[in-house]
């Protein structure tokens, strides 16, 4: 009888060989997959009583994974979209295992057959100009941290950088000479340059003149001089948004999160008449189809289209109440 295959061995090779060596996955992808399997291992330990290192490959079957996904939704409160992202990571592991463990083909196919959950594709949100101005005015620029936050907020709203791209910027990635721009390595390890407006370039020039903290070359460092975390950016954004709501009540109806700044940059380009193919290149989208969500969200653009169409002939009819006596008899 063949010994049971260790789940730990397959999972370790999946991260080191498939993700890091063969696919050269980004740190963001690796950390997202890591979190998925950390949660899965904790759940499996609770269900099987085995420690993560003692789990056999056969222990992680389709019923357990389905139960795990349901647990994420019902007990951890994740959305259907987040549930599907966790399932994508698990599927990636089992596709890799299909070549490593052909004798477990049935178990693997059962896991790969777990369907994604259908979810509502909500219309994207974005900030209006007055809301952007209120958010940019929120940081206290009399303090070092306030000047830093004002700089990254302005850059995020103007450039549409992803959160990981923003926190990963170094001082060397900023060129403030003729044709000022920032250079980033985006999703899929694709390099792109994003031009800067005169206002953004002036703010970044002033920021780069600040004394450098720590020994790192990070453009927007934390207080110790290291790279700011995603959670740190989200915390600061929520803090400044709460202050901005005092002067801009419309912000009270919106959920402010880092990716909203990217949506805002895209909508500014769209409303300025920029073609969606150019916006896709600006944002680093893999496909122009991804950019079409901004067309759906732009109500003003839809109004402009409506004015160019011919309306069907229709005459409004006025309401005429029934005779009072007939109404009395009708209600008997």
VEXVOBA-962160 format. One record per residue (C-alpha): residue in one letter; x, y, z. Coordinates in steps of 0.1 Angstrom, whole numbers, padded with zeros to 4 digits, always signed. Layout:
REM VEXVOBA-962160
AXYZ
...
//
This chain:
REM VEXVOBA-962160
X+0000+0000+0000
X+0014+0033-0011
X+0019+0059+0017
X-0004+0089+0018
X+0007+0119-0001
X+0015+0149+0021
X-0006+0179+0014
X+0022+0201+0028
X+0047+0188+0002
X+0024+0196-0027
X+0015+0230-0014
X+0051+0239-0007
X+0062+0229-0043
X+0032+0248-0057
X+0044+0281-0041
X+0081+0276-0047
X+0081+0260-0081
X+0049+0269-0099
X+0042+0304-0086
X+0077+0318-0079
X+0100+0299-0103
X+0078+0291-0133
X+0052+0318-0133
X+0072+0346-0116
X+0040+0356-0098
X+0038+0390-0083
X+0042+0395-0045
X+0005+0405-0044
X-0006+0372-0060
X+0016+0352-0037
X+0003+0369-0006
X-0033+0365-0018
X-0028+0328-0024
X-0010+0325+0009
X-0039+0339+0029
X-0063+0316+0011
X-0044+0285+0022
X-0037+0297+0057
X-0075+0300+0062
X-0081+0266+0045
X-0055+0249+0067
X-0070+0264+0099
X-0105+0252+0088
X-0092+0218+0079
X-0075+0214+0113
X-0107+0222+0130
X-0126+0196+0109
X-0101+0168+0109
X-0082+0173+0141
X-0049+0170+0123
X-0022+0196+0123
X-0016+0214+0090
X+0017+0195+0085
X+0000+0162+0091
X-0027+0166+0065
X-0028+0141+0037
X-0037+0151+0002
X-0068+0129+0004
X-0081+0150+0034
X-0086+0181+0013
X-0114+0169-0009
X-0143+0186-0026
X-0168+0183+0003
X-0143+0199+0027
X-0135+0227+0003
X-0172+0234-0004
X-0178+0235+0034
X-0148+0259+0037
X-0162+0282+0011
X-0196+0282+0028
X-0178+0290+0061
X-0161+0320+0046
X-0195+0334+0035
X-0216+0325+0065
X-0192+0329+0094
X-0165+0353+0081
X-0189+0375+0062
X-0170+0376+0029
X-0187+0385-0003
X-0194+0361-0032
X-0167+0378-0051
X-0141+0372-0024
X-0153+0336-0021
X-0147+0332-0058
X-0111+0346-0055
X-0104+0320-0028
X-0117+0293-0050
X-0095+0305-0079
X-0064+0300-0057
X-0075+0265-0047
X-0082+0256-0084
X-0048+0268-0093
X-0032+0244-0068
X-0053+0214-0080
X-0045+0221-0116
X-0008+0219-0106
X-0015+0187-0087
X-0031+0171-0117
X+0004+0167-0132
X+0020+0158-0099
X-0006+0133-0087
X-0024+0116-0117
X-0035+0088-0094
X-0057+0113-0076
X-0074+0125-0108
X-0110+0118-0095
X-0105+0139-0064
X-0088+0167-0084
X-0116+0168-0110
X-0142+0169-0083
X-0126+0200-0068
X-0121+0217-0102
X-0158+0211-0108
X-0168+0233-0078
X-0186+0262-0095
X-0180+0299-0088
X-0209+0317-0072
X-0228+0341-0093
X-0227+0376-0079
X-0242+0410-0086
X-0219+0432-0107
X-0226+0465-0091
X-0220+0498-0109
X-0186+0513-0100
X-0184+0544-0078
X-0162+0574-0082
X-0156+0608-0066
X-0169+0641-0080
X-0146+0671-0084
X-0158+0688-0052
X-0154+0656-0033
X-0118+0651-0045
X-0110+0687-0035
X-0124+0681+0000
X-0103+0649+0003
X-0071+0666-0008
X-0077+0694+0017
X-0081+0670+0046
X-0044+0662+0054
X-0027+0687+0077
X+0001+0699+0055
X+0018+0716+0085
X+0030+0681+0095
X+0054+0658+0076
X+0027+0630+0075
X+0001+0654+0062
X+0024+0666+0033
X+0031+0629+0025
X-0006+0620+0025
X-0016+0650+0004
X+0011+0640-0022
X+0000+0603-0025
X-0036+0612-0026
X-0031+0637-0054
X-0009+0612-0073
X-0035+0584-0069
X-0064+0605-0081
X-0045+0619-0111
X-0026+0587-0122
X-0050+0559-0113
X-0023+0537-0099
X-0032+0505-0082
X-0027+0503-0044
X+0003+0479-0048
X+0018+0502-0075
X+0014+0532-0053
X+0031+0517-0022
X+0058+0502-0043
X+0070+0534-0058
X+0106+0545-0052
X+0121+0580-0056
X+0138+0567-0087
X+0105+0559-0103
X+0096+0596-0105
X+0109+0617-0134
X+0101+0654-0129
X+0121+0667-0159
X+0106+0675-0193
X+0076+0652-0197
X+0072+0645-0160
X+0060+0609-0153
X+0061+0580-0129
X+0072+0545-0139
X+0056+0514-0124
X+0057+0477-0128
X+0020+0468-0129
X-0002+0437-0130
X+0014+0409-0149
X+0048+0425-0144
X+0041+0450-0172
X+0060+0483-0171
X+0042+0515-0179
X+0048+0552-0176
X+0020+0576-0165
X+0024+0613-0172
X+0019+0639-0145
X+0001+0672-0145
X+0020+0703-0136
X+0002+0705-0103
X+0010+0669-0094
X+0046+0673-0105
X+0050+0705-0084
X+0036+0687-0053
X+0059+0657-0058
X+0089+0680-0064
X+0082+0697-0031
X+0078+0663-0014
X+0111+0650-0028
X+0128+0680-0013
X+0118+0668+0022
X+0145+0651+0043
X+0147+0613+0036
X+0136+0591+0065
X+0154+0558+0071
X+0177+0542+0046
X+0151+0530+0021
X+0143+0547-0012
X+0105+0545-0009
X+0087+0574-0023
X+0059+0575+0004
X+0075+0559+0035
X+0060+0553+0069
X+0074+0570+0100
X+0103+0545+0102
X+0112+0550+0066
X+0099+0517+0053
X+0073+0509+0028
X+0037+0517+0038
X+0014+0487+0041
X-0019+0484+0023
X-0037+0484+0056
X-0018+0516+0065
X-0030+0533+0033
X-0066+0522+0039
X-0064+0535+0075
X-0051+0569+0064
X-0076+0572+0036
X-0105+0565+0060
X-0091+0590+0085
X-0089+0618+0059
X-0123+0609+0044
X-0139+0613+0078
X-0125+0648+0081
X-0134+0656+0045
X-0171+0647+0051
X-0174+0676+0075
X-0170+0700+0046
X-0185+0679+0019
X-0217+0661+0030
X-0220+0641-0002
X-0190+0620+0009
X-0212+0607+0037
X-0231+0586+0012
X-0200+0570-0003
X-0177+0542+0008
X-0142+0555+0004
X-0115+0529-0004
X-0082+0530-0022
X-0094+0516-0055
X-0121+0543-0056
X-0093+0568-0064
X-0083+0547-0094
X-0120+0547-0106
X-0120+0585-0101
X-0089+0589-0123
X-0105+0568-0151
X-0138+0587-0149
X-0120+0620-0152
X-0103+0608-0184
X-0136+0594-0198
X-0155+0627-0190
X-0127+0646-0207
X-0134+0627-0239
X-0105+0603-0238
X-0111+0571-0258
X-0115+0539-0238
X-0085+0522-0255
X-0063+0551-0243
X-0078+0548-0208
X-0071+0510-0208
X-0035+0517-0217
X-0033+0544-0190
X-0046+0521-0163
X-0026+0491-0174
X-0057+0470-0182
X-0051+0437-0200
X-0082+0442-0222
X-0102+0472-0234
X-0133+0453-0223
X-0123+0459-0187
X-0125+0497-0192
X-0161+0495-0205
X-0174+0495-0169
X-0166+0532-0167
X-0189+0538-0197
X-0217+0521-0178
X-0211+0543-0147
X-0210+0577-0165
X-0246+0590-0162
X-0237+0623-0177
X-0224+0606-0209
X-0257+0586-0211
X-0276+0619-0208
X-0256+0634-0237
X-0263+0603-0258
X-0300+0606-0249
X-0302+0642-0263
X-0290+0630-0297
X-0317+0603-0300
X-0352+0608-0314
X-0379+0603-0287
X-0410+0584-0296
X-0442+0604-0301
X-0462+0604-0269
X-0487+0627-0253
X-0492+0627-0215
X-0527+0623-0203
X-0540+0642-0173
X-0555+0623-0143
X-0593+0629-0139
X-0609+0616-0107
X-0642+0597-0109
X-0674+0614-0100
X-0677+0616-0062
X-0709+0597-0061
X-0696+0569-0083
X-0665+0567-0061
X-0687+0563-0030
X-0707+0535-0046
X-0675+0518-0059
X-0660+0517-0024
X-0691+0502-0007
//
